[in-house]
Every structure is written in C-alpha cells, then in structure tokens.
Amino acid sequence: MDSSYPEEKVPTYRPINQPPTYSNQASQKIVILPTDIDLTIHQHRSRKLRAAIVLISAAFWVAYIISISVTEHRSSGVSSSCNGLKSLENLTASILEWPVPSDVNIDDCTNMIQDPTTASNYLRRHFSSSAVFELPLSSEKLFLLSRGASAGSVKIVQSDRVGISGRNNAKVHVVARYRHASVLSQVRLCAISRHGDQRGIGIFSPQSLAGWKFGIHYDITVHLPPAVASSPLQIKHFETDLPLFVHNIGMLADTAHFDQLSLKGSMVQINVGSLSAKNAHIETTNAKIEGTFYTSSALELTTTNAPIKVYVGLTNHPNTQATRLAMRTTNAAVTARMSLSSTARMGGQFKVTGFTTIGPLYLAFVDAPVGSGLLLNAQTSFAPATVDLHSTYEGEFRLATSSKQAIVSVDNSVMDPAGRGRRRAVELQQGGQSHAAGSVSWSPQGRRMGSVYVETSSAAIMLRV
C-alpha cells in the first residue's frame, strides 16, 4: 500500500454493558454478537413484513371476488352478453365475457362442424369448421355483425337457381379457419336479432384471440336467391358491421335491388362488382373503396388514407329531392365517373360532393339529361383537381387555388344536346391566375340551373365544359 495514503480506520463495536477495550493493535479483530435489542428489532420488522403480505393478499382476493361478481351480474341477460369458460394452458379456468352489443339479442349459438380432412395450409391455419344459417328476406333488416378479435372476408353473391333455402331466404355459409383446435370453443357464432324484426348473424371473439397464432379467419358467403323472371330481387334493408373483414360484392345490380344498404368495414377494402340501392352507405378506414354503384336517392362513400375509385349511376325521379352522391377520403385520390339520368328522360336534380386532402381529384360526368340541375362541390389540397362536365350542363362555375393556374377549357364544337339547333353561351371572368368564374347555358334561364365549385391549394385546377 502506498505510504502517502493514511490507513483507513475500521470502526470498533463493543457489546452492551461491557467496558470499552483499549488496544494499540489496529489489526485486532472484534466479533460482534447480536444483542437482545437487535433480536427485538428483527422480530418487530418480521411481524410488520408478514402483516403487509397478509394485507396485500387480502386486497387481491377482494378485488378478484368483486370482478367475478361484476362479470356474473353482467351475464344475467342474454341480450347483453354471452359468458362461458375459457381453457388456458397452465392456468385455471376463468370467466369471460363476449363483446355483444346491448341492443342485440342472442337467439341461438351454433356449434360449428369441424371438417376432419382440413389439414391444409390455407393461411397456415390447419383446421376448418363451418356452419350454415338462413335469414328470411321478409325481415325488415338483415345484418351481419362481428365484435372482438374477428377478421376475414365477406362475399355477397346471387344464385342462378333456387336452392334448398328457397326463394324467401338468404343462405349464409360461414367457414372458420384456425391453427389450434382448442380456440374454436372460445368464440361464439350465433343467430341474433334486434327489436323491429331485424335478423342477423353475429361472430363474437374475446380479444385474447387476436394475433396470428390464436386468431381465427372467417370466410362468410351470403347467397341471395335468384330474381323472379325479369324482376330484380327486392331486399328491404341489408347491413354489415364487420371490422377487419374484406368486402367482396358480386355483380348484383341487374338482379337485386336494396331499398337500404349499409356496408361497414375497417382497415380492409370494399370491392363492389355492381350493386343497386335506393340509399346506400359504404364505409371503411385506411383501405380503398372501388366498384360500380347505382342509386336513386343517396350514396355515401367514406374512407381514410386510401383512394376511392368508382363509377356511379344516379337516377332522379320527378317531384323528389335531388339524388345525392357524397365521396370523402384523406391523403389519397378520388376518381369518379358519373352518369346522371331521370325517369322522366329530361330534367332531374343532382347533388355531388367530393372531398380529399393531399390527393388528386378527378370527376367526370359522362352523361346527364337535358334540362337537369347539378350542384357540385369538389375540394382537395396540395394536389390537382380536374372536372369534366357533360355538354348538357347549365349554370355557374367557380374555381379557386393558390400559386397555380385555374384553367377553364371550353369545347366550342359541341352541338345542342336537345337537337333544337341552339348555340351555347359561355361567359368567363378570370380573377387572376389562381381564380376563375363564369357560366354556361343553352337558354337565358340556364345560368341559374346549376352550380359548380372546385377548390385546391398549391396545385392546378382544370374545368372542361
């Protein structure tokens, strides 16, 4: 040891009630024995520790008993929850609650039939089970519902011949695919209903089944019966509320008609071959909407962070409100081709809105009746906007952007769509490079028949008339 550093002094202790010991030897070793006071302190601390452990254990069991009581209280009505036991490896059975909406009644839960031959690698899920339901078309509403850790696909098709379900029922075929046979007992596939003659199918899964390992993939196919002679099949109201279920709709427009239709997904796309509905609401998030739609009253298409790409036929009846089309997304393109028609062959009122942000907007009116009125509001930002109007359009227009051009392109060779030899009047007022306004008409009163407004920012606008 370096002599420049003083030697560290080790404190010495003496037993109680003994005189101090003096020694000149610094290296002398002293053995300390526990005294009565030390033992008393140790015993006191041990008793406090045991008391704390008892209190913590008691609090845990009280909380557990309360949670069981609440669960049992919630399960007292079948309309609000469906409870059972879940088997967990290396753990005792615990009571679960399936996330059934409070307005839904559980009519019957089925046991799916496992196919013993399904040792396939479809999505790496080696087992499959299936069940079949029938929904009466006479119901005020037919609906499909899922809650919890459910995902898959839903397909709506129409049969070309009458099956065993007859003409008055829709057949719903559900196939579940999974990797572990034990998970099937933890989900509920049920015939459900709501007040007011609403009949449907519900899939309810605990959130603990989320993920690739324990998740179940469902394939739902709705088989509609065929049309009668040349008359489309009439369905009063059909609704899906299936988050994480891809929607694939067949070519239904010519053979089935929905008075009310609602398709709702989340995080998955909605693909429509073709469909016809008086009123339709199509909604998803973070996924595209694509297809062909026909409506005689109102159509809403809503998503986020994904494109809308559609062809839409809008039909208006005389002496009714305007037939409406609303399209909305964010951070993606809206592309729509529209055909406007009237049951009176001429006239008709139409209202179209298209909104997005940071995505291009392209709207084209490929057909429209003579004498019809159109109200159009089209907006985006930081992306170009283009609108092509049909030659029958009459009314005002306004364009607004920033930093870029607002361009109006006029086709002077267009002929009178009414076949009466009229000449079209086009007026244009250029409000600087980024703004434009004007009107187009085939008659003096035509300037007040319609209105078109197109807006973007930091990008160009093109209006073709």
C-alpha positions as CSV (number, residue, x, y, z in Angstrom):
1,M,0.0,0.0,0.0
2,D,1.2,3.5,-0.9
3,S,2.5,5.1,2.3
4,S,1.2,8.5,1.2
5,Y,-2.4,7.5,2.0
6,P,-3.3,7.1,5.7
7,E,-4.6,3.7,6.7
8,E,-8.4,3.5,6.8
9,K,-9.7,3.2,10.3
10,V,-12.2,0.4,10.9
11,P,-14.9,1.3,13.5
12,T,-15.0,-0.9,16.5
13,Y,-18.0,-2.0,18.4
14,R,-18.4,-3.3,21.9
15,P,-21.2,-5.4,23.4
16,I,-23.6,-3.6,25.6
17,N,-23.0,-3.4,29.4
18,Q,-19.3,-4.2,28.9
19,P,-16.4,-1.7,29.5
20,P,-14.5,-0.5,26.4
21,T,-11.4,-2.3,25.4
22,Y,-8.3,-0.3,24.5
23,S,-5.7,-1.7,22.3
24,N,-2.7,-0.4,20.5
25,Q,-3.0,-3.1,17.8
26,A,-5.0,-1.7,14.8
27,S,-5.3,-5.1,13.3
28,Q,-7.2,-6.6,16.2
29,K,-10.4,-8.4,15.1
30,I,-13.6,-8.0,17.1
31,V,-16.5,-10.4,16.7
32,I,-19.9,-8.8,17.2
33,L,-22.7,-10.9,18.6
34,P,-26.4,-10.0,18.3
35,T,-27.8,-8.5,21.5
36,D,-31.3,-8.7,22.9
37,I,-32.2,-5.3,21.4
38,D,-31.0,-6.5,17.9
39,L,-33.2,-9.6,18.2
40,T,-36.2,-7.5,19.3
41,I,-35.8,-5.1,16.3
42,H,-35.5,-8.1,13.9
43,Q,-38.7,-9.7,15.3
44,H,-40.6,-6.4,15.0
45,R,-39.6,-6.0,11.4
46,S,-40.6,-9.6,10.6
47,R,-44.0,-9.1,12.1
48,K,-44.6,-5.9,10.0
49,L,-43.5,-7.7,6.8
50,R,-45.9,-10.6,7.5
51,A,-48.7,-8.2,8.2
52,A,-48.1,-6.3,4.9
53,I,-48.1,-9.6,2.9
54,V,-51.4,-10.6,4.6
55,L,-52.9,-7.2,3.7
56,I,-51.8,-7.4,0.1
57,S,-53.1,-10.9,-0.3
58,A,-56.4,-9.9,1.2
59,A,-56.7,-6.9,-1.2
60,F,-56.0,-9.1,-4.2
61,W,-58.7,-11.7,-3.3
62,V,-61.2,-9.0,-2.5
63,A,-60.6,-7.4,-6.0
64,Y,-60.9,-10.9,-7.6
65,I,-64.2,-11.6,-5.9
66,I,-65.6,-8.2,-6.9
67,S,-64.6,-8.8,-10.6
68,I,-66.3,-12.2,-10.6
69,S,-69.4,-10.7,-9.1
70,V,-69.5,-7.9,-11.7
71,T,-69.0,-10.4,-14.5
72,E,-71.8,-12.6,-13.2
73,H,-74.1,-9.5,-12.9
74,R,-73.4,-8.5,-16.5
75,S,-74.1,-12.0,-17.7
76,S,-77.6,-12.1,-16.2
77,G,-79.2,-11.0,-19.5
78,V,-78.6,-12.9,-22.7
79,S,-79.3,-9.8,-24.8
80,S,-76.2,-8.0,-23.5
81,S,-73.5,-10.8,-23.0
82,C,-72.7,-14.4,-23.6
83,N,-70.4,-15.9,-21.0
84,G,-68.5,-19.2,-20.7
85,L,-65.3,-20.8,-19.7
86,K,-62.0,-20.4,-21.5
87,S,-59.4,-23.1,-21.2
88,L,-55.9,-21.8,-20.8
89,E,-52.7,-23.8,-20.6
90,N,-51.1,-23.9,-17.1
91,L,-53.8,-21.6,-15.8
92,T,-57.1,-22.2,-14.0
93,A,-60.3,-21.6,-16.0
94,S,-61.5,-18.0,-15.9
95,I,-64.9,-16.5,-16.7
96,L,-65.0,-14.5,-20.0
97,E,-67.4,-12.0,-21.4
98,W,-68.0,-11.9,-25.2
99,P,-68.4,-8.3,-26.5
100,V,-72.1,-8.5,-27.6
101,P,-73.8,-5.1,-28.1
102,S,-76.5,-4.2,-25.7
103,D,-79.2,-3.9,-28.4
104,V,-78.5,-7.4,-29.8
105,N,-80.5,-10.5,-28.7
106,I,-78.8,-13.9,-28.8
107,D,-81.3,-16.3,-30.3
108,D,-79.1,-19.3,-30.7
109,C,-75.4,-20.1,-30.8
110,T,-74.3,-22.9,-33.0
111,N,-71.6,-25.5,-32.7
112,M,-69.6,-25.4,-35.9
113,I,-68.9,-28.7,-37.6
114,Q,-65.1,-29.4,-37.9
115,D,-64.0,-30.9,-41.2
116,P,-61.7,-33.8,-40.4
117,T,-60.0,-33.6,-43.8
118,T,-58.9,-30.0,-43.5
119,A,-55.2,-30.4,-42.7
120,S,-54.5,-27.7,-45.3
121,N,-52.1,-24.9,-45.3
122,Y,-54.6,-22.2,-46.2
123,L,-53.2,-19.1,-44.5
124,R,-51.2,-21.6,-42.4
125,R,-54.4,-22.5,-40.5
126,H,-54.7,-26.2,-40.4
127,F,-58.2,-26.7,-39.3
128,S,-61.6,-25.5,-40.6
129,S,-65.2,-25.7,-39.3
130,S,-68.4,-24.5,-40.9
131,A,-72.0,-23.6,-40.2
132,V,-75.0,-22.6,-42.3
133,F,-77.7,-20.1,-41.4
134,E,-80.9,-18.9,-43.2
135,L,-82.2,-15.4,-43.0
136,P,-85.8,-14.6,-44.1
137,L,-85.9,-11.9,-46.8
138,S,-89.2,-10.7,-45.4
139,S,-87.4,-9.3,-42.4
140,E,-87.3,-5.5,-42.0
141,K,-83.4,-5.8,-41.8
142,L,-80.8,-8.4,-42.4
143,F,-77.4,-7.8,-40.8
144,L,-74.0,-9.4,-40.2
145,L,-72.1,-8.3,-37.1
146,S,-68.7,-9.1,-35.6
147,R,-67.1,-8.0,-32.3
148,G,-63.8,-8.8,-30.7
149,A,-60.8,-10.4,-32.3
150,S,-62.6,-11.4,-35.5
151,A,-61.3,-11.0,-39.1
152,G,-61.7,-12.5,-42.5
153,S,-63.8,-11.8,-45.6
154,V,-67.5,-11.5,-46.6
155,K,-68.8,-12.2,-50.0
156,I,-72.3,-11.4,-51.3
157,V,-73.4,-13.3,-54.4
158,Q,-76.6,-14.3,-56.1
159,S,-77.5,-17.8,-57.1
160,D,-78.7,-18.5,-60.6
161,R,-81.1,-21.2,-59.4
162,V,-83.3,-21.8,-56.4
163,G,-81.5,-23.8,-53.7
164,I,-82.7,-25.7,-50.6
165,S,-83.2,-22.4,-48.9
166,G,-85.9,-21.4,-51.4
167,R,-86.8,-18.0,-52.8
168,N,-87.7,-16.5,-49.5
169,N,-84.4,-16.9,-47.6
170,A,-80.8,-15.9,-47.9
171,K,-78.3,-18.6,-47.0
172,V,-75.3,-17.6,-45.0
173,H,-72.3,-20.0,-45.1
174,V,-69.6,-19.4,-42.5
175,V,-66.2,-21.2,-42.6
176,A,-63.7,-20.7,-39.8
177,R,-60.0,-21.5,-40.3
178,Y,-57.6,-21.8,-37.4
179,R,-54.3,-23.3,-36.2
180,H,-55.3,-24.7,-32.8
181,A,-58.4,-26.8,-32.4
182,S,-58.9,-25.5,-28.8
183,V,-59.6,-21.9,-29.9
184,L,-63.0,-22.9,-31.5
185,S,-64.6,-23.3,-28.1
186,Q,-63.7,-19.7,-27.2
187,V,-65.7,-18.0,-29.8
188,R,-69.5,-17.7,-30.4
189,L,-71.2,-17.9,-33.8
190,C,-74.9,-17.0,-33.2
191,A,-78.2,-16.2,-34.8
192,I,-79.1,-12.8,-33.4
193,S,-81.9,-10.3,-33.6
194,R,-82.8,-6.7,-32.8
195,H,-86.1,-5.1,-32.0
196,G,-88.3,-4.4,-35.0
197,D,-88.0,-7.7,-37.0
198,Q,-84.2,-7.5,-37.6
199,R,-82.5,-10.8,-38.2
200,G,-78.8,-11.5,-38.4
201,I,-75.6,-13.4,-37.7
202,G,-73.1,-12.5,-35.1
203,I,-69.4,-13.5,-34.5
204,F,-68.1,-12.8,-31.0
205,S,-64.5,-13.4,-30.0
206,P,-62.5,-12.4,-26.9
207,Q,-59.7,-10.0,-27.6
208,S,-57.2,-12.6,-26.3
209,L,-57.6,-14.5,-29.6
210,A,-56.1,-11.5,-31.5
211,G,-53.0,-12.3,-33.5
212,W,-51.6,-14.8,-35.9
213,K,-51.1,-17.7,-33.5
214,F,-54.6,-18.0,-32.0
215,G,-56.7,-15.9,-34.4
216,I,-59.5,-17.3,-36.4
217,H,-60.0,-16.4,-40.1
218,Y,-63.7,-16.4,-41.1
219,D,-65.0,-16.6,-44.7
220,I,-68.6,-15.5,-44.9
221,T,-70.7,-16.1,-48.1
222,V,-74.2,-14.7,-48.4
223,H,-76.1,-16.5,-51.1
224,L,-79.1,-14.5,-52.3
225,P,-81.9,-16.4,-54.2
226,P,-82.3,-15.7,-57.9
227,A,-84.5,-13.0,-59.3
228,V,-88.1,-13.9,-60.4
229,A,-88.4,-13.7,-64.2
230,S,-87.3,-10.2,-65.2
231,S,-87.9,-8.5,-61.8
232,P,-84.9,-8.0,-59.6
233,L,-84.9,-9.5,-56.1
234,Q,-86.2,-6.9,-53.6
235,I,-84.4,-6.6,-50.3
236,K,-85.7,-4.1,-47.7
237,H,-82.5,-3.4,-45.7
238,F,-79.2,-5.2,-45.6
239,E,-76.3,-4.2,-43.3
240,T,-72.8,-5.4,-42.4
241,D,-70.7,-4.2,-39.5
242,L,-67.6,-6.3,-39.9
243,P,-64.3,-4.6,-38.9
244,L,-61.3,-6.3,-40.5
245,F,-63.5,-8.2,-43.0
246,V,-62.7,-7.6,-46.7
247,H,-66.0,-7.0,-48.5
248,N,-66.4,-8.5,-52.0
249,I,-69.8,-7.8,-53.6
250,G,-70.7,-9.7,-56.8
251,M,-72.5,-8.4,-59.9
252,L,-75.8,-7.7,-58.3
253,A,-77.1,-4.5,-60.0
254,D,-79.2,-6.2,-62.6
255,T,-80.8,-8.9,-60.5
256,A,-81.1,-7.5,-56.9
257,H,-82.2,-4.1,-55.5
258,F,-81.7,-2.9,-52.0
259,D,-84.0,-0.3,-50.5
260,Q,-81.4,0.4,-47.8
261,L,-77.8,-0.9,-47.8
262,S,-75.0,-0.3,-45.4
263,L,-71.6,-1.9,-45.7
264,K,-69.1,-1.1,-42.9
265,G,-65.6,-2.4,-42.5
266,S,-62.4,-1.1,-41.0
267,M,-58.8,-1.4,-42.2
268,V,-59.9,-3.5,-45.2
269,Q,-61.0,-2.7,-48.7
270,I,-64.6,-2.8,-50.1
271,N,-64.8,-4.1,-53.6
272,V,-68.1,-4.0,-55.5
273,G,-68.8,-5.6,-58.8
274,S,-72.0,-3.7,-59.1
275,L,-75.0,-3.0,-56.9
276,S,-78.2,-1.1,-57.0
277,A,-79.8,0.6,-53.9
278,K,-82.2,3.4,-53.2
279,N,-80.0,4.5,-50.3
280,A,-76.5,3.2,-49.7
281,H,-73.8,3.9,-47.2
282,I,-70.3,2.4,-47.8
283,E,-67.6,3.0,-45.2
284,T,-64.2,1.7,-44.2
285,T,-60.9,3.1,-42.9
286,N,-57.3,3.0,-44.3
287,A,-58.4,1.0,-47.3
288,K,-59.9,1.6,-50.7
289,I,-63.4,1.6,-52.0
290,E,-63.8,0.5,-55.6
291,G,-66.7,-0.6,-57.8
292,T,-69.9,0.3,-59.7
293,F,-72.9,1.7,-57.9
294,Y,-76.4,2.7,-58.9
295,T,-78.7,4.8,-56.6
296,S,-82.0,6.6,-57.0
297,S,-81.8,8.6,-53.7
298,A,-78.4,8.8,-51.9
299,L,-75.0,7.2,-51.9
300,E,-72.2,7.9,-49.4
301,L,-68.7,6.6,-49.9
302,T,-66.3,7.2,-46.9
303,T,-62.8,6.1,-46.1
304,T,-59.5,7.5,-44.9
305,N,-55.9,7.3,-46.2
306,A,-56.9,5.3,-49.3
307,P,-58.4,6.0,-52.7
308,I,-62.0,6.0,-53.9
309,K,-62.3,4.8,-57.5
310,V,-65.9,4.3,-58.7
311,Y,-68.5,4.5,-61.5
312,V,-71.8,5.8,-60.2
313,G,-75.2,6.0,-61.9
314,L,-77.6,8.4,-60.3
315,T,-81.3,8.4,-61.2
316,N,-83.7,11.1,-60.2
317,H,-87.5,10.9,-60.1
318,P,-89.7,13.9,-60.9
319,N,-91.0,15.9,-57.9
320,T,-88.5,14.4,-55.5
321,Q,-85.4,15.7,-53.7
322,A,-82.1,15.8,-55.5
323,T,-80.3,12.5,-55.9
324,R,-77.1,12.8,-53.8
325,L,-73.6,11.4,-54.1
326,A,-71.0,12.1,-51.3
327,M,-67.4,10.9,-51.6
328,R,-64.8,11.5,-48.8
329,T,-61.3,10.4,-48.1
330,T,-58.0,11.8,-46.9
331,N,-54.4,11.6,-48.3
332,A,-55.5,9.8,-51.4
333,A,-57.2,10.2,-54.8
334,V,-60.9,10.4,-55.5
335,T,-61.7,9.2,-59.1
336,A,-65.3,9.0,-60.2
337,R,-67.1,8.7,-63.4
338,M,-70.8,9.6,-63.1
339,S,-73.9,9.1,-65.3
340,L,-76.9,11.2,-64.4
341,S,-80.4,10.1,-65.6
342,S,-84.1,11.0,-65.0
343,T,-87.1,8.7,-65.0
344,A,-88.8,11.5,-67.0
345,R,-85.9,11.4,-69.6
346,M,-85.4,15.1,-69.2
347,G,-84.7,17.3,-66.2
348,G,-83.8,15.9,-62.7
349,Q,-81.9,17.3,-59.8
350,F,-78.5,16.1,-58.6
351,K,-76.1,17.0,-55.8
352,V,-72.5,15.7,-55.8
353,T,-69.7,16.3,-53.3
354,G,-66.1,15.0,-53.5
355,F,-63.6,15.7,-50.8
356,T,-60.0,14.7,-50.1
357,T,-56.7,16.1,-48.9
358,I,-53.2,15.8,-50.4
359,G,-54.7,13.6,-53.2
360,P,-55.7,14.3,-56.8
361,L,-59.4,14.8,-57.6
362,Y,-60.9,13.7,-60.9
363,L,-64.6,13.8,-61.5
364,A,-66.2,13.2,-64.9
365,F,-69.9,13.4,-65.9
366,V,-70.2,11.1,-68.8
367,D,-74.0,11.6,-69.3
368,A,-76.7,13.9,-68.0
369,P,-80.3,14.7,-69.1
370,V,-81.2,17.9,-70.9
371,G,-82.6,20.5,-68.5
372,S,-81.1,18.8,-65.4
373,G,-79.7,20.7,-62.5
374,L,-76.4,19.9,-60.9
375,L,-74.8,21.2,-57.7
376,L,-71.2,20.1,-57.4
377,N,-68.7,20.8,-54.6
378,A,-65.2,19.4,-55.2
379,Q,-62.3,20.1,-52.9
380,T,-58.8,18.9,-52.3
381,S,-55.5,20.3,-51.2
382,F,-51.9,20.2,-52.4
383,A,-53.0,18.2,-55.4
384,P,-54.6,18.9,-58.8
385,A,-58.3,18.9,-59.3
386,T,-60.0,18.1,-62.7
387,V,-63.7,18.2,-63.5
388,D,-65.2,17.2,-66.8
389,L,-68.8,18.5,-67.2
390,H,-71.3,17.0,-69.7
391,S,-72.4,19.1,-72.6
392,T,-75.9,19.4,-71.1
393,Y,-74.7,21.3,-68.0
394,E,-76.1,24.7,-67.5
395,G,-75.2,27.0,-64.6
396,E,-72.4,28.9,-62.9
397,F,-68.9,27.7,-62.0
398,R,-66.1,29.0,-59.7
399,L,-62.5,27.8,-59.4
400,A,-60.1,28.7,-56.6
401,T,-56.5,27.6,-56.0
402,S,-53.2,29.2,-54.8
403,S,-49.9,29.6,-56.5
404,K,-51.0,27.7,-59.6
405,Q,-53.4,28.2,-62.6
406,A,-57.2,27.8,-62.6
407,I,-58.0,26.8,-66.2
408,V,-61.4,26.6,-68.0
409,S,-61.3,24.6,-71.2
410,V,-64.3,25.3,-73.5
411,D,-65.3,22.9,-76.3
412,N,-66.8,25.3,-78.9
413,S,-67.7,22.4,-81.3
414,V,-70.3,20.9,-79.0
415,M,-73.8,20.5,-80.6
416,D,-77.2,21.3,-78.9
417,P,-78.0,18.1,-76.9
418,A,-81.7,18.8,-77.2
419,G,-81.4,18.8,-81.0
420,R,-83.0,22.2,-81.4
421,G,-80.1,24.0,-83.0
422,R,-79.4,26.3,-80.1
423,R,-76.0,27.9,-79.5
424,R,-74.3,27.6,-76.2
425,A,-73.3,30.8,-74.3
426,V,-70.1,30.7,-72.2
427,E,-69.1,33.6,-70.0
428,L,-65.7,33.7,-68.3
429,Q,-64.3,36.1,-65.7
430,Q,-60.7,35.4,-64.9
431,G,-59.9,36.6,-61.4
432,G,-56.1,36.5,-61.7
433,Q,-54.1,33.3,-62.4
434,S,-55.5,31.3,-59.5
435,H,-59.2,32.1,-59.7
436,A,-61.9,31.8,-62.4
437,A,-65.6,32.2,-62.5
438,G,-68.3,32.2,-65.2
439,S,-71.4,30.5,-66.5
440,V,-72.5,28.2,-69.3
441,S,-76.1,28.0,-70.7
442,W,-78.3,26.9,-73.6
443,S,-81.0,29.4,-72.7
444,P,-81.3,32.6,-70.7
445,Q,-82.7,30.8,-67.6
446,G,-79.9,28.2,-67.8
447,R,-77.4,30.3,-65.9
448,R,-79.4,29.7,-62.7
449,M,-79.9,25.9,-63.1
450,G,-76.7,24.6,-61.6
451,S,-73.6,25.5,-59.6
452,V,-70.0,24.1,-59.7
453,Y,-67.3,24.9,-57.2
454,V,-63.8,23.4,-57.4
455,E,-61.0,24.2,-54.9
456,T,-57.5,23.1,-54.2
457,S,-54.2,24.7,-53.0
458,S,-50.7,24.8,-54.4
459,A,-51.9,22.9,-57.4
460,A,-53.7,23.4,-60.7
461,I,-57.4,23.2,-61.5
462,M,-58.8,22.2,-64.8
463,L,-62.5,22.5,-65.7
464,R,-63.7,21.2,-69.0
465,V,-67.1,22.4,-70.3
